[in-house]
Amino acid sequence: MRGVAVGIIGYITRTTEYNFPDKTLLFLDEVESVRTEAERLHSEGVRVIIALGHSGYEVDLELARLVGRLDLVVGGHSHTFLYTPANATDIPADAPGGPYPTYVKNEEFSGKVIPVVQAKAFTKYLGELKLRFDNKGDLLLPVDGAGVVFAKPHLLDSSVVPDNTTLEMMAVWQGNLTEYRTVVGNTTVEVKEEYNDSVESNMGNLLTDSMAAVYENTTIAFLNNGGIRNRFEVGNITREDILFVLPFNNTVDLLDLPGKALRMALERAAAKMDPADPTKYPGFGLQLAGLKLNITVSSSNSGSRVQQVLVKGLDGKFGDLADERMYRVAVGSFLAPAGQQRSLRGIFDDLEGLTHTVGSVVDAVALENWVQKMSPLSPRVEGRLTVTFDTSDSSGVGKTTLDIFCVLTAVTVLLQINRV
């Protein structure tokens, strides 16, 4: 029935607050905030309410369970692939993290079921969801059938035929992108980030090596995991590929600091790790060059988790970190103190003896120069970061060691308001 108002409530993960350490922008609890807004919309006559956000699958499920005014939750952030196999042989390449949609029984309104969807990440899938509502704005019952009449994430691979009209519209703009399609190097291995913020990746090693090379007599470099946005497939690497990996135009800055200050920064990063969950965000959060770190994480050792720090010398040999020695460290401006966001997570803030020099080379240019110089590339995980999670002091279970190890959701929703 035409004339039924549809409301969409946006929400975002509270972990975004690390970008605003000066508290100029506050992030409130998703469940309480969405509930308040849903009640307001309902009081104004809105009868179909969708929560569309970027807080992760677990939060999406909580919203569906606790906020009774919602009719649908469309999530993102955790890059969860949801899929419901059609039969025993319908096995997708990506491992599903749950069914598509996931049906959640709401605790506020007895008998109400709210569907939850995600479609992984990077536009690899397009979720298609068709819903039918009655003239009161309620999903038809049963929800899994009459209410949700079609639900499937579509793999956007080469079998998808491009739309010619859209391609024609893009042609005039593609002519301006020639320089970005210039091949600058190649790789013999896939170079990728890892979906765990406490492990080393070959992409992280490649990027931090390129940053350290910006400055003379510098072997140490750090990059926050969130700054890595794509991967390199085996084969040629273009300027466009490089910008897909590093799209933020951060400068490569230089820090000069004593060893004891560097050790404190590492402890601050390690303090963010959850001893009960090795994969929990934000984890250690860093990729690095010029160091070999051995970190042990338990519930009782926050502040003293860094067990060993070996530093790579200019001769390529590793030696112990010296507290009183000065070290040169290359970092992305997003990570540096007084950087673009006033310091990410604060690990380099207020360290005694630290000086910060803003760089003149952006990270993408540093990477392009390195790719040109070092191709063909074959970066590997080489033991720069070893993390042991010791749960024996709280559960008696033992230890887990990690040496190597998950865009807003793309979704189309068709709403049909029917008389019943």
FIBA-902506 format. One record per residue (C-alpha): x, y, z. Coordinates in steps of 0.2 Angstrom, whole numbers, padded with zeros to 4 digits, always signed. Each point is the difference from the previous one (the first is absolute). Layout:
BEGIN
XYZ ...
! end
This chain:
BEGIN
+0000+0000+0000 +0007+0017-0005 +0003+0013+0013 +0008-0011+0013 +0015+0009+0007 +0017-0009+0000 +0013+0006+0012 +0019-0005-0001 +0011+0002+0016 +0019+0001-0002 +0012-0006+0013 +0019-0002+0001 +0012-0009+0011 +0005+0008+0016 +0018-0005-0003 +0000+0015-0012 +0003+0011+0015 +0019-0004-0001 +0000+0013-0014 -0005+0013+0012 +0011-0001+0015 -0004+0018+0005 -0019-0005+0001 -0006+0013-0012 -0012-0014-0007 -0008-0012+0012 -0006-0017-0005 -0015-0007+0010 -0006-0018+0002 -0008-0007-0016 -0014-0009+0008 -0006+0014+0011 +0002+0013-0014 -0009-0010-0013 -0014-0004+0013 -0002+0018+0004 -0001+0005-0019 -0011-0015-0004 -0013+0005+0013 +0001+0018-0006 -0004-0005-0018 -0014-0012+0005 -0008+0014+0010 +0000+0011-0016 -0009-0013-0009 +0015-0009-0009 -0005-0019+0000 +0014-0008-0010 +0017+0003+0009 +0017-0006-0007 +0016+0001+0010 +0014+0002-0012 +0018+0000+0008 +0018-0004+0002 +0003-0008+0017 +0002-0018-0004 -0011-0016+0000 +0000-0002+0018 -0007+0017+0003 -0012-0002-0014 -0007-0016+0009 -0002+0010+0016 -0010+0014-0009 -0012-0013-0007 -0002-0009+0017 -0002+0016+0010 -0008+0013-0010 -0018-0005-0004 -0005+0014-0011 +0013-0005-0014 -0006-0011-0015 +0017-0003-0008 +0018+0002+0005 +0013+0003-0014 +0018-0001+0007 +0018+0002-0005 +0017+0002+0008 +0004-0018+0005 +0000-0005-0019 -0011-0015+0005 -0005-0011-0014 -0018-0006+0003 -0007-0014-0011 -0013-0013+0000 +0004-0015-0011 -0014-0006-0012 +0006-0018+0002 +0014-0011+0006 +0010+0004-0016 -0002+0019+0001 +0017+0004+0008 +0006+0018-0002 +0019+0003-0001 -0002+0012+0015 -0004-0008+0017 -0016+0006+0006 -0001+0008+0017 -0019-0003+0001 -0015-0001-0011 -0007+0013-0012 -0010+0007+0008 +0003-0004+0018 -0017-0001+0009 +0000+0007+0017 -0014-0001+0013 -0003+0017+0008 -0002+0000+0019 -0010+0017+0000 -0014-0006-0010 -0005-0018+0002 -0002-0010-0016 +0010+0013-0010 +0014-0006-0011 +0012+0012-0008 +0012-0004-0015 +0018+0005+0000 +0011+0001-0015 +0018+0004-0005 +0009-0003-0017 +0018-0002+0005 +0011+0014-0007 +0008+0009-0015 -0016-0002-0011 +0005-0018-0002 -0019-0004+0003 -0016+0009-0003 -0013-0005+0012 -0018-0001-0007 -0014+0000+0012 -0019+0001-0004 -0012+0003+0015 -0019+0001+0001 -0009+0010+0013 -0018+0002+0005 -0009+0017+0000 +0005+0002+0018 +0018-0001-0004 +0003-0017+0007 +0010-0014-0009 -0012-0013-0007 -0001-0016+0010 +0009-0012+0000 +0015+0012-0002 +0010-0014-0008 -0011-0002-0015 -0014+0012-0002 +0010+0015+0008 +0017-0004-0008 -0005-0006-0017 +0018+0000-0008 +0017+0002+0008 +0017-0004-0008 +0017+0008-0001 +0006+0000-0018 +0019-0002-0004 +0005+0014-0011 +0013-0010-0010 +0004+0000-0019 -0017-0009-0004 -0009+0017+0004 -0003+0009-0016 +0004+0018+0001 -0014+0013-0004 +0005+0008-0017 -0009+0016+0004 +0010+0002+0015 +0016-0004-0009 -0003+0013-0013 -0003+0013+0013 +0017-0005+0009 +0010+0001-0017 +0003+0019+0001 +0007-0001+0017 +0010-0015-0003 +0010+0009-0012 +0007+0011+0014 +0006-0015+0010 +0014-0005-0012 +0014+0004+0012 -0007-0010+0014 +0000-0016-0011 +0019+0002-0003 +0009-0016+0006 +0013+0004+0013 +0005-0018+0005 -0006-0017+0003 -0001-0014+0013 +0003-0019-0001 -0011-0003+0016 -0017+0007+0006 +0003+0014+0012 -0014+0002+0012 -0005+0006+0018 -0006-0012+0013 -0017+0002+0008 +0007-0001+0017 +0008+0016+0008 +0013-0010+0010 +0009-0009-0014 +0014+0004-0012 -0005+0001-0019 +0011+0000-0015 -0009+0016-0006 +0004+0008+0017 +0018-0004-0003 +0001+0007-0017 -0008+0016+0005 +0010+0003+0015 +0016-0004-0010 -0005+0013-0012 -0002+0013+0013 +0016-0004+0009 +0009+0003-0017 -0006+0018-0001 +0013+0005+0013 +0019-0003+0001 +0006-0011+0014 -0017-0005+0004 -0006-0019+0002 -0015+0002+0012 -0017+0004-0006 -0018-0002+0006 -0017+0000-0009 -0017-0002+0007 -0010-0015-0007 -0015+0011-0004 +0011+0010-0012 +0001-0016-0012 -0015+0000-0011 +0004-0013-0014 +0011-0013-0006 +0012-0004-0015 -0005-0015-0011 +0015-0010-0008 +0005+0010-0016 +0002+0018-0005 -0002+0014+0013 -0007+0017-0006 -0001+0017+0008 -0019-0003+0002 +0004-0016+0009 +0011+0009+0012 -0013+0013+0003 -0013-0013+0004 +0012-0007+0014 +0005+0018+0007 -0014+0012-0004 +0002+0013+0014 +0014+0010-0006 +0009-0001+0017 +0018+0007+0001 +0014-0011+0005 +0006+0009+0016 +0016-0002+0010 +0001-0003+0019 +0016+0002+0009 -0001-0008+0018 +0009-0010+0013 -0001-0019+0001 -0010+0001+0017 -0013+0012-0009 -0002-0013-0014 -0002-0014+0012 -0014+0010+0009 -0009+0003-0017 +0001-0019-0003 -0007-0003+0017 -0014+0012-0003 -0005-0009-0016 +0001-0017+0008 -0011+0006+0014 -0015+0000-0012 +0001-0019-0003 -0013-0010+0009 +0007-0016+0008 -0016-0009-0001 -0002+0003-0019 +0015+0000-0011 -0010+0006-0015 -0009+0014+0009 +0001+0018-0007 +0011+0011+0001 +0013-0013+0005 +0018+0006-0001 -0005+0010-0016 +0017+0002-0008 +0011-0006-0014 +0019+0003+0002 +0017+0000-0008 +0017-0001+0008 -0006-0009+0016 -0003-0017+0006 -0012+0000+0014 -0005-0014+0012 -0016+0005+0010 -0009-0011+0013 -0018+0005+0005 -0009-0005+0016 -0013+0008+0011 +0013+0005+0013 +0014+0008-0010 -0006+0015-0009 +0014+0012-0001 +0013-0013+0000 -0005-0011-0015 +0015+0004-0011 +0012-0014+0004 +0014+0003-0013 +0004+0014-0012 +0014-0003-0013 +0005+0015-0011 +0006-0002-0018 +0017+0009-0003 +0006+0008-0016 +0010-0015-0003 -0015-0011+0001 +0004-0008+0016 -0012+0000+0015 +0004+0005+0018 -0009+0004+0016 -0009+0017+0002 +0011+0012+0010 -0011+0011+0012 +0012+0015-0002 +0004-0001-0018 -0009+0011-0012 -0009-0008-0015 -0008+0007-0016 -0017-0007-0003 -0011+0003-0016 -0019+0001+0003 -0015+0005-0010 -0007+0017+0005 -0016-0008+0006 +0010-0009+0014 +0012+0014+0004 -0003+0012+0015 -0009+0016-0006 -0004-0010-0016 -0015+0002-0011 -0012-0006+0014 +0010+0006+0016 +0009-0017+0002 -0008-0017-0003 -0003-0010+0016 +0013+0012+0008 +0015-0012+0000 +0013+0013-0004 -0008+0014+0010 +0010+0009+0014 +0015-0011-0002 +0015+0008+0009 +0014+0004-0013 -0010-0002-0015 +0001+0012-0015 -0012-0001-0015 +0004+0006-0017 -0014+0001-0013 +0005-0009-0016 -0001+0007-0018 -0003-0017-0008 -0017-0008+0001 -0002-0019+0003 -0006-0004-0017 +0015+0008-0009 +0012-0009+0012 -0008-0016-0004 +0001+0003-0019 +0018+0004+0001 +0003-0016+0010 -0010-0010-0012 +0010+0007-0015 +0017-0003+0009 -0004-0018+0007 -0010-0008-0014 -0003-0014-0002 -0007-0001+0018 -0002-0015+0011 -0003+0007+0017 -0003-0013+0014 -0004-0002+0018 +0016-0001+0009 -0002+0000+0018 +0000+0019+0004 -0015-0003+0012 -0003-0015+0011 -0014+0001+0013 -0004-0013+0013 -0017+0001+0009 +0002-0007+0017 -0017-0005+0008 +0007-0011+0014 +0000+0013+0013 -0019+0002-0001 -0007-0016-0008 +0014-0013+0001 -0002-0004-0018 +0017+0004-0006 +0008+0010-0014 -0004+0005-0018 +0013+0007-0012 -0003+0010-0015 +0013+0002-0013 -0010+0002-0015 -0018-0001-0001 -0043+0028-0013 -0028+0048-0029 -0016+0000+0007 -0010-0015-0004 -0007-0001-0018 -0018-0004+0001 -0016+0003-0010 -0016-0001+0009 -0017+0000-0008 -0014+0004+0011 -0018-0004-0005 -0014+0007+0011 -0016-0011-0003 -0017+0000+0006 -0005-0015+0011 
! end
